[in-house]
Amino acid sequence: MVVWWWHAGSRASSKGKPLHWTSCLKIGEDVAAGLLHLHQWSIVHGNLKPSNVLLGPDFESCLTDYGLVPTLLPSTAQHSDVSYCAPEVRSCGACFTPASDVYSFGVLLLELLTGRTPFQDLRELHGDDIPSWVRAVREEERDDSSVSAAGDDKLTALVAIAAACVAADPARRPTTAEVLRMVREARAEAMSSSNSSDRSPARWSDAMLGGVPRDQQQPTDSPSER
């Protein structure tokens, strides 16, 4: 489902499993923060998908391949994975925009939550029942020790964020800044209501990042200078 950075190799999305709730929230926050940083520099990712999210051993996330597709093919999704492309890009030939990145982010979240390979037209198939679909998929995978029924209630807000991000109308999707704010609020609420034993496997990252300010910061250097 994601590419493991450093030591862990790679994992095909079609064979993925739903991730622990702490991992979903940690990856979601990091990816949203990365997207906001790009958008603040007027850079559209244009090809956001699991293989372009690198993970460290404690689920810290890093975006790759950003800006290539919009630069080389600004009005076509021909060389981007259409499963992650917003409807206006893949169907109407519209240019890649921050709103289309938000749609891709929503699809990515749903894949983290369900372990299922994404498919086109999520809204057409599930409409407003995307949260019910996510719950049903995670229940099917309950025999996997990484999917805890006790933690699923902590993902309610994240599922709602994903559903908002995959709205067919770009104008109805939240902005990247709004996405990051909502994910951070969801994660803070989930962590505050959990006990330490329920925070595996992301608790080591939380401890290391405990002293880092979480307020939205303006970028101090451009992505090309990092």
N, C-alpha and C positions, 0 to 999 in steps of 0.2 A: 504494500500500500504506500510505502514511503521509501526513500533511499536513505540508508543509515550512513551517517558521516563518520569518518575515522575507522572504527574497528568492525562494524557490524554488517558490512556488505549491502545487499539490496533485497527488496521484498516486492514481489509482483502484486499490483493492486487487485487483480482478479482472485487472489488467494488470501486476501487480508481478513483480519478479524476485527471486530469493534475494539477500540482501545479503552483502557481504564479511564475513568472520568477525569482524573488529574492530568493525564497525558493529553486528552482532547483539549482541555482548557489551556494547558501550557503551550501546546503547539498553536492553537488558535490565536492566543495573545501574541506570540512571537511573529506569526505570519502577518497578522493585522498591523502590528507595529512596523514591520518591514515594508508593507504596502503603503502605509501612511508616509513613511520616510521617502519612498520613491515618488509618490504623488506630490509631496511638498516641493520636490525638485522638478515637477512637470514631466516625470517619467512614468509611462504606463508599462506594466509588466507584459501583458498581452499573451502570456503562455503559462499562467499559473496552474500547476497540477502537482501531484505528489512527487513525481520524479524530479521536479525543480525545487523541492524543499529538502534541504539537507539537515540531518539531525545529528547532534552530538550525543554522547553516552547518557546524558541526563535530560534528553529531549529538548535541548536548546536548538532553535531552528534558524536556518539561514536560507534566504532566497537566492536562486541562481537563474541565469538565462533571462534576466529581465531586460525589457526594451528591445530585444532582437526582432521579434516578429512585427511589432508595430513600426519599427524603423524600416525593415526590408520590405514588408508587405502591409502597408498601413490600412488597407481597406479590404482585406480578405483573410479568412481563417483557414486558407488552403493548407498551410503548414503548421497549424496549431491543432491540438486535439479538440475536435468539435464537441466532445462530451463535456468539456469544461467551458466552452465558448458561450457567451450570452446570445440569446435568440436574435437580437438585432445585428450581431456580427455574422453569425453563421447563415442567417436566412436572407438578410437584406443587404449584406455587403457593407455595413456601416463601419466606420473607423473604430479602432480600439480606444476605449476611454477608461477613466477611473471607475465609472459605473460598470463597465464590462469586467473589470478586475474584481469588483465587489461580487458580481455574479459567480465568477470562477471561485472566489473565496468561499461562497456559500456551498457550492458543489463539493469543494475540498472538505469543508466541515462535515457535510453529510457522509462523505466517504470515511472520514475518521470515526464518525459515530456509528456507522453500520458495517464497515469493512466491505461494502459492496461497490463493485465497479460502477461508476456513474453512467447515467443514461440521459438521453436528450428529453427535453420537454417534461421536466419534473412536475411542473404545475399542471400540465394537461393530464398526467397520469394520476396524480395524487391530490391536486387542488389544495385545499386548506387542511388536508389530512396528513401532511408531511410529518408532523409530530407523532401521529398514530402509527405511521409506517416505520419511523425510527424505533419506536418502542417495540413494535412487533418483531423487527429484525433482531434487536438486542435480546429479546426473549427467546428467539430461536437459537441464539448462540449462548444461552445461559450455562450450558455445560462447559464452556470455556472458562477457566479460572480467572482470566483477565477481565471478564465481564461480570461485574458485581451488581446484583439487584439493589443492594443497599445504596449504591452510589448513583443509580440512574436518575433519582429525583434531583440530583445536583446538576444534571445536564438539561433540565427543562428550559432554562434561559438560553443556553447555547443552541438548542434545537430551534427555538423561536428566532434567534438571530440568523441562523442558516436559512430558515424559511423566508425571512424578510429579504435576505440577500439574493435569493433566486427568483424574485418577482419578475414577471415577464416584462413589465414596463420599467425602463431604467429610472424614470422619475420617481418611482415608488420605492426604490432601493435606498437604504441608508447610505450616507457618505462614508468614506473610509475612516474619518475621525469619529463619526458616530459608532461605527462598527467596533473600533478599538475601545472606545469608552464603554460600550455595552459588554464586550467580552471581559474587560478588566473588572467591571462591576460584578459580572456573573462569577468570575473566578474568586474575587474577594469574598463574596457572599458564600460560595461553596466551601472555601477553605475555613472561613470563620465558623461554619456550622458543622465541621467534621472533626473527628478525633485524629490523633497522629497516626494511628495504625491504619486508617482508611486512606491515607494520602500517598501510599506507594503507587507508582514508582517515581513520582515527580517531587517528592519531598526534599531530596538532596539539592535540586535546582532551586527550590523555594528558599532553602536555607542560605545558599550562596548568594541569591539575589535579594536577600532581605534588606540589605542596606542601600539598594539602588532606588532612587526616587522613581515613582511610577506616574508622575504627572506628565502630561503630554509636553514634549520638548520640541522646539524648533531645531532643524538639522544644523549641525555646526560644520559639516563638511559634505561635499557632494558624494554620491555613491562611487563615482569614478576616482575619488581621492582616498577612499577608505582602503 
